């Protein structure tokens, strides 16, 4: 049985197409969030502890448990 995965192309975070899509989504969200009340206050609260440029699944390094 074959399962369609129309979003598989998003798994390659290094591709120009995925980077362009990610930037467009980020801009889209920021534009709408800026229009909400308390955006500046919330942005200050969340930017430092929660905004990550990149996150991936954990992996085991040589010599670690």
N, CA, C and O atoms as a Maestro MAE file, in Angstrom:
{
 s_m_m2io_version
 :::
 2.0.0
}

f_m_ct {
 s_m_title
 :::
 protein
 m_atom[260] {
  # First column is atom index #
  i_m_mmod_type
  r_m_x_coord
  r_m_y_coord
  r_m_z_coord
  i_m_residue_number
  s_m_chain_name
  s_m_pdb_residue_name
  s_m_pdb_atom_name
  i_m_atomic_number
  :::
  1 25 0.841 -1.180 0.000 1 A "UNK " " N  " 7
  2 3 0.000 0.000 0.000 1 A "UNK " " CA " 6
  3 2 0.884 1.242 0.000 1 A "UNK " " C  " 6
  4 15 1.834 1.330 0.778 1 A "UNK " " O  " 8
  5 25 0.584 2.171 -0.844 2 A "UNK " " N  " 7
  6 3 1.356 3.401 -0.952 2 A "UNK " " CA " 6
  7 2 0.620 4.523 -0.225 2 A "UNK " " C  " 6
  8 15 -0.581 4.714 -0.412 2 A "UNK " " O  " 8
  9 25 1.357 5.263 0.608 3 A "UNK " " N  " 7
  10 3 0.793 6.409 1.331 3 A "UNK " " CA " 6
  11 2 1.395 7.673 0.738 3 A "UNK " " C  " 6
  12 15 2.616 7.828 0.701 3 A "UNK " " O  " 8
  13 25 0.558 8.554 0.285 4 A "UNK " " N  " 7
  14 3 1.025 9.812 -0.293 4 A "UNK " " CA " 6
  15 2 1.571 10.720 0.802 4 A "UNK " " C  " 6
  16 15 1.020 10.774 1.901 4 A "UNK " " O  " 8
  17 25 2.643 11.423 0.503 5 A "UNK " " N  " 7
  18 3 3.252 12.369 1.445 5 A "UNK " " CA " 6
  19 2 3.569 13.658 0.695 5 A "UNK " " C  " 6
  20 15 4.703 13.851 0.259 5 A "UNK " " O  " 8
  21 25 2.583 14.544 0.537 6 A "UNK " " N  " 7
  22 3 2.795 15.750 -0.256 6 A "UNK " " CA " 6
  23 2 3.738 16.763 0.403 6 A "UNK " " C  " 6
  24 15 4.100 17.760 -0.221 6 A "UNK " " O  " 8
  25 25 4.131 16.520 1.636 7 A "UNK " " N  " 7
  26 3 5.001 17.467 2.337 7 A "UNK " " CA " 6
  27 2 6.422 16.956 2.511 7 A "UNK " " C  " 6
  28 15 7.215 17.576 3.219 7 A "UNK " " O  " 8
  29 25 6.754 15.850 1.886 8 A "UNK " " N  " 7
  30 3 8.101 15.278 2.026 8 A "UNK " " CA " 6
  31 2 9.182 16.266 1.590 8 A "UNK " " C  " 6
  32 15 10.275 16.264 2.156 8 A "UNK " " O  " 8
  33 25 8.903 17.098 0.608 9 A "UNK " " N  " 7
  34 3 9.884 18.057 0.120 9 A "UNK " " CA " 6
  35 2 10.330 19.020 1.216 9 A "UNK " " C  " 6
  36 15 11.410 19.601 1.117 9 A "UNK " " O  " 8
  37 25 9.519 19.198 2.257 10 A "UNK " " N  " 7
  38 3 9.874 20.098 3.359 10 A "UNK " " CA " 6
  39 2 10.940 19.506 4.280 10 A "UNK " " C  " 6
  40 15 11.477 20.217 5.130 10 A "UNK " " O  " 8
  41 25 11.254 18.229 4.129 11 A "UNK " " N  " 7
  42 3 12.244 17.595 4.990 11 A "UNK " " CA " 6
  43 2 13.673 18.026 4.676 11 A "UNK " " C  " 6
  44 15 14.558 17.876 5.518 11 A "UNK " " O  " 8
  45 25 13.909 18.550 3.499 12 A "UNK " " N  " 7
  46 3 15.254 18.996 3.123 12 A "UNK " " CA " 6
  47 2 15.411 20.473 3.476 12 A "UNK " " C  " 6
  48 15 15.200 21.345 2.634 12 A "UNK " " O  " 8
  49 25 15.780 20.744 4.719 13 A "UNK " " N  " 7
  50 3 15.865 22.122 5.214 13 A "UNK " " CA " 6
  51 2 16.931 22.939 4.508 13 A "UNK " " C  " 6
  52 15 16.926 24.166 4.605 13 A "UNK " " O  " 8
  53 25 17.838 22.295 3.804 14 A "UNK " " N  " 7
  54 3 18.906 23.018 3.109 14 A "UNK " " CA " 6
  55 2 18.539 23.424 1.685 14 A "UNK " " C  " 6
  56 15 19.274 24.174 1.043 14 A "UNK " " O  " 8
  57 25 17.416 22.937 1.196 15 A "UNK " " N  " 7
  58 3 17.051 23.270 -0.184 15 A "UNK " " CA " 6
  59 2 16.568 24.722 -0.266 15 A "UNK " " C  " 6
  60 15 15.942 25.239 0.659 15 A "UNK " " O  " 8
  61 25 16.867 25.351 -1.374 16 A "UNK " " N  " 7
  62 3 16.457 26.749 -1.584 16 A "UNK " " CA " 6
  63 2 14.942 26.884 -1.533 16 A "UNK " " C  " 6
  64 15 14.420 27.880 -1.032 16 A "UNK " " O  " 8
  65 25 14.240 25.885 -2.050 17 A "UNK " " N  " 7
  66 3 12.772 25.926 -2.073 17 A "UNK " " CA " 6
  67 2 12.204 25.906 -0.652 17 A "UNK " " C  " 6
  68 15 11.282 26.663 -0.348 17 A "UNK " " O  " 8
  69 25 12.739 25.055 0.212 18 A "UNK " " N  " 7
  70 3 12.265 24.972 1.598 18 A "UNK " " CA " 6
  71 2 12.636 26.243 2.361 18 A "UNK " " C  " 6
  72 15 11.834 26.744 3.149 18 A "UNK " " O  " 8
  73 25 13.821 26.762 2.140 19 A "UNK " " N  " 7
  74 3 14.223 27.988 2.818 19 A "UNK " " CA " 6
  75 2 13.344 29.159 2.404 19 A "UNK " " C  " 6
  76 15 12.980 29.987 3.239 19 A "UNK " " O  " 8
  77 25 13.000 29.237 1.122 20 A "UNK " " N  " 7
  78 3 12.105 30.297 0.650 20 A "UNK " " CA " 6
  79 2 10.710 30.140 1.251 20 A "UNK " " C  " 6
  80 15 10.093 31.124 1.660 20 A "UNK " " O  " 8
  81 25 10.220 28.914 1.304 21 A "UNK " " N  " 7
  82 3 8.903 28.658 1.892 21 A "UNK " " CA " 6
  83 2 8.892 29.022 3.375 21 A "UNK " " C  " 6
  84 15 7.942 29.634 3.863 21 A "UNK " " O  " 8
  85 25 9.953 28.642 4.089 22 A "UNK " " N  " 7
  86 3 10.045 28.931 5.522 22 A "UNK " " CA " 6
  87 2 10.064 30.439 5.768 22 A "UNK " " C  " 6
  88 15 9.375 30.931 6.662 22 A "UNK " " O  " 8
  89 25 10.840 31.165 4.987 23 A "UNK " " N  " 7
  90 3 10.899 32.617 5.133 23 A "UNK " " CA " 6
  91 2 9.537 33.245 4.849 23 A "UNK " " C  " 6
  92 15 9.110 34.150 5.565 23 A "UNK " " O  " 8
  93 25 8.859 32.770 3.814 24 A "UNK " " N  " 7
  94 3 7.524 33.294 3.488 24 A "UNK " " CA " 6
  95 2 6.541 33.018 4.616 24 A "UNK " " C  " 6
  96 15 5.738 33.887 4.954 24 A "UNK " " O  " 8
  97 25 6.586 31.824 5.205 25 A "UNK " " N  " 7
  98 3 5.700 31.490 6.314 25 A "UNK " " CA " 6
  99 2 6.008 32.342 7.543 25 A "UNK " " C  " 6
  100 15 5.100 32.792 8.241 25 A "UNK " " O  " 8
  101 25 7.291 32.557 7.796 26 A "UNK " " N  " 7
  102 3 7.710 33.386 8.926 26 A "UNK " " CA " 6
  103 2 7.208 34.818 8.748 26 A "UNK " " C  " 6
  104 15 6.673 35.412 9.684 26 A "UNK " " O  " 8
  105 25 7.381 35.366 7.556 27 A "UNK " " N  " 7
  106 3 6.902 36.728 7.280 27 A "UNK " " CA " 6
  107 2 5.386 36.826 7.389 27 A "UNK " " C  " 6
  108 15 4.855 37.796 7.928 27 A "UNK " " O  " 8
  109 25 4.695 35.817 6.874 28 A "UNK " " N  " 7
  110 3 3.230 35.773 6.944 28 A "UNK " " CA " 6
  111 2 2.765 35.807 8.396 28 A "UNK " " C  " 6
  112 15 1.883 36.589 8.750 28 A "UNK " " O  " 8
  113 25 3.357 34.960 9.233 29 A "UNK " " N  " 7
  114 3 2.958 34.892 10.640 29 A "UNK " " CA " 6
  115 2 3.293 36.186 11.372 29 A "UNK " " C  " 6
  116 15 2.474 36.698 12.135 29 A "UNK " " O  " 8
  117 25 4.486 36.713 11.146 30 A "UNK " " N  " 7
  118 3 4.891 37.949 11.837 30 A "UNK " " CA " 6
  119 2 3.978 39.122 11.481 30 A "UNK " " C  " 6
  120 15 3.633 39.930 12.343 30 A "UNK " " O  " 8
  121 25 3.590 39.210 10.211 31 A "UNK " " N  " 7
  122 3 2.699 40.295 9.779 31 A "UNK " " CA " 6
  123 2 1.375 40.242 10.533 31 A "UNK " " C  " 6
  124 15 0.876 41.269 10.994 31 A "UNK " " O  " 8
  125 25 0.819 39.068 10.655 32 A "UNK " " N  " 7
  126 3 -0.463 38.928 11.344 32 A "UNK " " CA " 6
  127 2 -0.324 39.091 12.858 32 A "UNK " " C  " 6
  128 15 -1.193 39.675 13.505 32 A "UNK " " O  " 8
  129 25 0.751 38.583 13.410 33 A "UNK " " N  " 7
  130 3 0.963 38.709 14.855 33 A "UNK " " CA " 6
  131 2 1.194 40.159 15.274 33 A "UNK " " C  " 6
  132 15 0.780 40.570 16.358 33 A "UNK " " O  " 8
  133 25 1.860 40.936 14.408 34 A "UNK " " N  " 7
  134 3 2.094 42.347 14.730 34 A "UNK " " CA " 6
  135 2 0.785 43.123 14.887 34 A "UNK " " C  " 6
  136 15 0.742 44.128 15.598 34 A "UNK " " O  " 8
  137 25 -0.267 42.668 14.238 35 A "UNK " " N  " 7
  138 3 -1.548 43.355 14.294 35 A "UNK " " CA " 6
  139 2 -2.322 43.054 15.582 35 A "UNK " " C  " 6
  140 15 -3.325 43.711 15.860 35 A "UNK " " O  " 8
  141 25 -1.880 42.092 16.358 36 A "UNK " " N  " 7
  142 3 -2.584 41.719 17.585 36 A "UNK " " CA " 6
  143 2 -2.188 42.623 18.750 36 A "UNK " " C  " 6
  144 15 -1.058 43.107 18.805 36 A "UNK " " O  " 8
  145 25 -3.115 42.852 19.682 37 A "UNK " " N  " 7
  146 3 -2.761 43.631 20.867 37 A "UNK " " CA " 6
  147 2 -1.738 42.875 21.716 37 A "UNK " " C  " 6
  148 15 -1.732 41.644 21.738 37 A "UNK " " O  " 8
  149 25 -0.892 43.601 22.399 38 A "UNK " " N  " 7
  150 3 0.149 43.064 23.278 38 A "UNK " " CA " 6
  151 2 1.272 42.347 22.536 38 A "UNK " " C  " 6
  152 15 2.090 41.675 23.164 38 A "UNK " " O  " 8
  153 25 1.325 42.476 21.212 39 A "UNK " " N  " 7
  154 3 2.352 41.770 20.456 39 A "UNK " " CA " 6
  155 2 3.749 42.128 20.930 39 A "UNK " " C  " 6
  156 15 4.577 41.238 21.121 39 A "UNK " " O  " 8
  157 25 4.033 43.416 21.125 40 A "UNK " " N  " 7
  158 3 5.373 43.820 21.545 40 A "UNK " " CA " 6
  159 2 5.732 43.250 22.906 40 A "UNK " " C  " 6
  160 15 6.857 42.796 23.113 40 A "UNK " " O  " 8
  161 25 4.787 43.271 23.835 41 A "UNK " " N  " 7
  162 3 5.032 42.733 25.170 41 A "UNK " " CA " 6
  163 2 5.286 41.235 25.117 41 A "UNK " " C  " 6
  164 15 6.228 40.737 25.734 41 A "UNK " " O  " 8
  165 25 4.451 40.521 24.384 42 A "UNK " " N  " 7
  166 3 4.624 39.077 24.267 42 A "UNK " " CA " 6
  167 2 5.912 38.728 23.535 42 A "UNK " " C  " 6
  168 15 6.585 37.758 23.883 42 A "UNK " " O  " 8
  169 25 6.255 39.517 22.522 43 A "UNK " " N  " 7
  170 3 7.481 39.264 21.779 43 A "UNK " " CA " 6
  171 2 8.696 39.343 22.700 43 A "UNK " " C  " 6
  172 15 9.599 38.511 22.612 43 A "UNK " " O  " 8
  173 25 8.720 40.323 23.565 44 A "UNK " " N  " 7
  174 3 9.831 40.441 24.510 44 A "UNK " " CA " 6
  175 2 9.887 39.237 25.444 44 A "UNK " " C  " 6
  176 15 10.971 38.754 25.770 44 A "UNK " " O  " 8
  177 25 8.739 38.754 25.872 45 A "UNK " " N  " 7
  178 3 8.696 37.616 26.797 45 A "UNK " " CA " 6
  179 2 9.151 36.312 26.149 45 A "UNK " " C  " 6
  180 15 9.773 35.482 26.813 45 A "UNK " " O  " 8
  181 25 8.853 36.117 24.868 46 A "UNK " " N  " 7
  182 3 9.098 34.833 24.234 46 A "UNK " " CA " 6
  183 2 10.336 34.770 23.346 46 A "UNK " " C  " 6
  184 15 10.833 33.675 23.082 46 A "UNK " " O  " 8
  185 25 10.841 35.882 22.888 47 A "UNK " " N  " 7
  186 3 11.940 35.850 21.921 47 A "UNK " " CA " 6
  187 2 13.171 35.150 22.465 47 A "UNK " " C  " 6
  188 15 13.661 34.202 21.852 47 A "UNK " " O  " 8
  189 25 13.667 35.586 23.576 48 A "UNK " " N  " 7
  190 3 14.924 35.026 24.075 48 A "UNK " " CA " 6
  191 2 14.825 33.544 24.430 48 A "UNK " " C  " 6
  192 15 15.654 32.763 23.964 48 A "UNK " " O  " 8
  193 25 13.854 33.126 25.229 49 A "UNK " " N  " 7
  194 3 13.874 31.716 25.630 49 A "UNK " " CA " 6
  195 2 13.336 30.730 24.591 49 A "UNK " " C  " 6
  196 15 13.645 29.541 24.666 49 A "UNK " " O  " 8
  197 25 12.534 31.197 23.617 50 A "UNK " " N  " 7
  198 3 11.847 30.239 22.756 50 A "UNK " " CA " 6
  199 2 12.158 30.321 21.271 50 A "UNK " " C  " 6
  200 15 11.864 29.367 20.550 50 A "UNK " " O  " 8
  201 25 12.727 31.392 20.783 51 A "UNK " " N  " 7
  202 3 12.934 31.496 19.340 51 A "UNK " " CA " 6
  203 2 14.217 30.782 18.952 51 A "UNK " " C  " 6
  204 15 15.306 31.175 19.371 51 A "UNK " " O  " 8
  205 25 14.087 29.730 18.148 52 A "UNK " " N  " 7
  206 3 15.223 28.934 17.702 52 A "UNK " " CA " 6
  207 2 15.340 29.034 16.196 52 A "UNK " " C  " 6
  208 15 14.340 28.955 15.481 52 A "UNK " " O  " 8
  209 25 16.558 29.206 15.715 53 A "UNK " " N  " 7
  210 3 16.754 29.218 14.270 53 A "UNK " " CA " 6
  211 2 16.649 27.820 13.684 53 A "UNK " " C  " 6
  212 15 16.199 27.647 12.551 53 A "UNK " " O  " 8
  213 25 17.071 26.812 14.464 54 A "UNK " " N  " 7
  214 3 17.091 25.461 13.944 54 A "UNK " " CA " 6
  215 2 16.930 24.478 15.083 54 A "UNK " " C  " 6
  216 15 17.486 24.680 16.163 54 A "UNK " " O  " 8
  217 25 16.186 23.434 14.858 55 A "UNK " " N  " 7
  218 3 16.031 22.389 15.850 55 A "UNK " " CA " 6
  219 2 15.902 21.079 15.102 55 A "UNK " " C  " 6
  220 15 15.225 21.007 14.076 55 A "UNK " " O  " 8
  221 25 16.549 20.046 15.610 56 A "UNK " " N  " 7
  222 3 16.450 18.741 14.970 56 A "UNK " " CA " 6
  223 2 16.291 17.673 16.039 56 A "UNK " " C  " 6
  224 15 16.380 17.948 17.235 56 A "UNK " " O  " 8
  225 25 16.061 16.479 15.594 57 A "UNK " " N  " 7
  226 3 15.921 15.362 16.520 57 A "UNK " " CA " 6
  227 2 17.254 15.103 17.226 57 A "UNK " " C  " 6
  228 15 18.309 15.300 16.624 57 A "UNK " " O  " 8
  229 25 17.229 14.672 18.474 58 A "UNK " " N  " 7
  230 3 18.486 14.368 19.166 58 A "UNK " " CA " 6
  231 2 19.180 13.164 18.532 58 A "UNK " " C  " 6
  232 15 18.541 12.313 17.914 58 A "UNK " " O  " 8
  233 25 20.489 13.115 18.698 59 A "UNK " " N  " 7
  234 3 21.239 11.976 18.170 59 A "UNK " " CA " 6
  235 2 22.368 11.652 19.134 59 A "UNK " " C  " 6
  236 15 22.789 12.499 19.921 59 A "UNK " " O  " 8
  237 25 22.846 10.439 19.066 60 A "UNK " " N  " 7
  238 3 23.902 9.970 19.961 60 A "UNK " " CA " 6
  239 2 25.255 10.318 19.355 60 A "UNK " " C  " 6
  240 15 25.516 10.049 18.183 60 A "UNK " " O  " 8
  241 25 26.110 10.921 20.174 61 A "UNK " " N  " 7
  242 3 27.471 11.208 19.748 61 A "UNK " " CA " 6
  243 2 28.391 10.105 20.230 61 A "UNK " " C  " 6
  244 15 28.100 9.438 21.223 61 A "UNK " " O  " 8
  245 25 29.473 9.913 19.550 62 A "UNK " " N  " 7
  246 3 30.445 8.883 19.937 62 A "UNK " " CA " 6
  247 2 30.920 9.118 21.360 62 A "UNK " " C  " 6
  248 15 31.291 10.235 21.722 62 A "UNK " " O  " 8
  249 25 30.908 8.062 22.166 63 A "UNK " " N  " 7
  250 3 31.399 8.152 23.529 63 A "UNK " " CA " 6
  251 2 30.376 8.632 24.541 63 A "UNK " " C  " 6
  252 15 30.680 8.690 25.732 63 A "UNK " " O  " 8
  253 25 29.173 8.976 24.105 64 A "UNK " " N  " 7
  254 3 28.137 9.411 25.055 64 A "UNK " " CA " 6
  255 2 27.164 8.280 25.322 64 A "UNK " " C  " 6
  256 15 27.047 7.343 24.532 64 A "UNK " " O  " 8
  257 25 26.484 8.375 26.416 65 A "UNK " " N  " 7
  258 3 25.512 7.330 26.766 65 A "UNK " " CA " 6
  259 2 24.110 7.738 26.452 65 A "UNK " " C  " 6
  260 15 23.176 6.971 26.687 65 A "UNK " " O  " 8
  :::
 }
 m_bond[259] {
  # First column is bond index #
  i_m_from
  i_m_to
  i_m_order
  :::
  1 1 2 1
  2 2 3 1
  3 3 4 2
  4 3 5 1
  5 5 6 1
  6 6 7 1
  7 7 8 2
  8 7 9 1
  9 9 10 1
  10 10 11 1
  11 11 12 2
  12 11 13 1
  13 13 14 1
  14 14 15 1
  15 15 16 2
  16 15 17 1
  17 17 18 1
  18 18 19 1
  19 19 20 2
  20 19 21 1
  21 21 22 1
  22 22 23 1
  23 23 24 2
  24 23 25 1
  25 25 26 1
  26 26 27 1
  27 27 28 2
  28 27 29 1
  29 29 30 1
  30 30 31 1
  31 31 32 2
  32 31 33 1
  33 33 34 1
  34 34 35 1
  35 35 36 2
  36 35 37 1
  37 37 38 1
  38 38 39 1
  39 39 40 2
  40 39 41 1
  41 41 42 1
  42 42 43 1
  43 43 44 2
  44 43 45 1
  45 45 46 1
  46 46 47 1
  47 47 48 2
  48 47 49 1
  49 49 50 1
  50 50 51 1
  51 51 52 2
  52 51 53 1
  53 53 54 1
  54 54 55 1
  55 55 56 2
  56 55 57 1
  57 57 58 1
  58 58 59 1
  59 59 60 2
  60 59 61 1
  61 61 62 1
  62 62 63 1
  63 63 64 2
  64 63 65 1
  65 65 66 1
  66 66 67 1
  67 67 68 2
  68 67 69 1
  69 69 70 1
  70 70 71 1
  71 71 72 2
  72 71 73 1
  73 73 74 1
  74 74 75 1
  75 75 76 2
  76 75 77 1
  77 77 78 1
  78 78 79 1
  79 79 80 2
  80 79 81 1
  81 81 82 1
  82 82 83 1
  83 83 84 2
  84 83 85 1
  85 85 86 1
  86 86 87 1
  87 87 88 2
  88 87 89 1
  89 89 90 1
  90 90 91 1
  91 91 92 2
  92 91 93 1
  93 93 94 1
  94 94 95 1
  95 95 96 2
  96 95 97 1
  97 97 98 1
  98 98 99 1
  99 99 100 2
  100 99 101 1
  101 101 102 1
  102 102 103 1
  103 103 104 2
  104 103 105 1
  105 105 106 1
  106 106 107 1
  107 107 108 2
  108 107 109 1
  109 109 110 1
  110 110 111 1
  111 111 112 2
  112 111 113 1
  113 113 114 1
  114 114 115 1
  115 115 116 2
  116 115 117 1
  117 117 118 1
  118 118 119 1
  119 119 120 2
  120 119 121 1
  121 121 122 1
  122 122 123 1
  123 123 124 2
  124 123 125 1
  125 125 126 1
  126 126 127 1
  127 127 128 2
  128 127 129 1
  129 129 130 1
  130 130 131 1
  131 131 132 2
  132 131 133 1
  133 133 134 1
  134 134 135 1
  135 135 136 2
  136 135 137 1
  137 137 138 1
  138 138 139 1
  139 139 140 2
  140 139 141 1
  141 141 142 1
  142 142 143 1
  143 143 144 2
  144 143 145 1
  145 145 146 1
  146 146 147 1
  147 147 148 2
  148 147 149 1
  149 149 150 1
  150 150 151 1
  151 151 152 2
  152 151 153 1
  153 153 154 1
  154 154 155 1
  155 155 156 2
  156 155 157 1
  157 157 158 1
  158 158 159 1
  159 159 160 2
  160 159 161 1
  161 161 162 1
  162 162 163 1
  163 163 164 2
  164 163 165 1
  165 165 166 1
  166 166 167 1
  167 167 168 2
  168 167 169 1
  169 169 170 1
  170 170 171 1
  171 171 172 2
  172 171 173 1
  173 173 174 1
  174 174 175 1
  175 175 176 2
  176 175 177 1
  177 177 178 1
  178 178 179 1
  179 179 180 2
  180 179 181 1
  181 181 182 1
  182 182 183 1
  183 183 184 2
  184 183 185 1
  185 185 186 1
  186 186 187 1
  187 187 188 2
  188 187 189 1
  189 189 190 1
  190 190 191 1
  191 191 192 2
  192 191 193 1
  193 193 194 1
  194 194 195 1
  195 195 196 2
  196 195 197 1
  197 197 198 1
  198 198 199 1
  199 199 200 2
  200 199 201 1
  201 201 202 1
  202 202 203 1
  203 203 204 2
  204 203 205 1
  205 205 206 1
  206 206 207 1
  207 207 208 2
  208 207 209 1
  209 209 210 1
  210 210 211 1
  211 211 212 2
  212 211 213 1
  213 213 214 1
  214 214 215 1
  215 215 216 2
  216 215 217 1
  217 217 218 1
  218 218 219 1
  219 219 220 2
  220 219 221 1
  221 221 222 1
  222 222 223 1
  223 223 224 2
  224 223 225 1
  225 225 226 1
  226 226 227 1
  227 227 228 2
  228 227 229 1
  229 229 230 1
  230 230 231 1
  231 231 232 2
  232 231 233 1
  233 233 234 1
  234 234 235 1
  235 235 236 2
  236 235 237 1
  237 237 238 1
  238 238 239 1
  239 239 240 2
  240 239 241 1
  241 241 242 1
  242 242 243 1
  243 243 244 2
  244 243 245 1
  245 245 246 1
  246 246 247 1
  247 247 248 2
  248 247 249 1
  249 249 250 1
  250 250 251 1
  251 251 252 2
  252 251 253 1
  253 253 254 1
  254 254 255 1
  255 255 256 2
  256 255 257 1
  257 257 258 1
  258 258 259 1
  259 259 260 2
  :::
 }
}
